[in-house]
Amino acid sequence: EGINFPQYHDFFGKLYEELHDAVDPIAEEIRSLDAYAPGSFSRFMELTDIQDELNVPMAREMAAKLLTDNMIVLSTLNMAFKLATQFDKQGLADFLAGRIDVHNKHAWMLRSIIK
């Protein structure tokens, strides 16, 4: 809501679409490791370090929370990248490097919104 609604709607919509489109490739990478991707909300909640948000924050606060959550994701991706490299999983390392680049861009955009 508010004067900047169209810009926020566009930005958050694009962010949502990028993340939505990443779900299947991430699940496929997990399967390539002979493991199964989590498939239930309760399993996701067991595995995450990101806190649930029950309120509807204002846009700037929402961007700040997303930035915090994105930094958690980046930390996990960087740790996974180091492990993939350590265990000579070049394809996985390449995939993770791509996700790191995407999330670094998300961080830049979110930081720009909250300034």
C-alpha positions, 0 to 999 in steps of 0.5 A: 500500500502507499505511493510506491506500491507499483514499484514494490509490487513489481520488485517483490513480484520479480523476486518471488518469480526468481525464487519460485523458478529456482525451486525445481533446479534446486530439487534436481541438484539435491536428487543428483546427490542421491538425496530427496528434497524436503517436500512438506512445510514441517520438514522445511521448518525443521531445516531452516534458520529463517524465522516465520513472519506472521505479520504484514510489515510495511514495505521498507521493513519487509525489505529489511527482513528479506535482506536479513533472510537473504544473508542467511541463505547466502551464508548457507550457500557459501558453506555448501559451495566450500563443501562442494569444492572440497569434495570435488563436486564441480557441477554442484559447485558451479550451480551453487556459484550461480545461486550465490550470484543471484542472491548477491544481486538480491542483497544489493537490491534490498539494501538499495530499497532500505537506504 
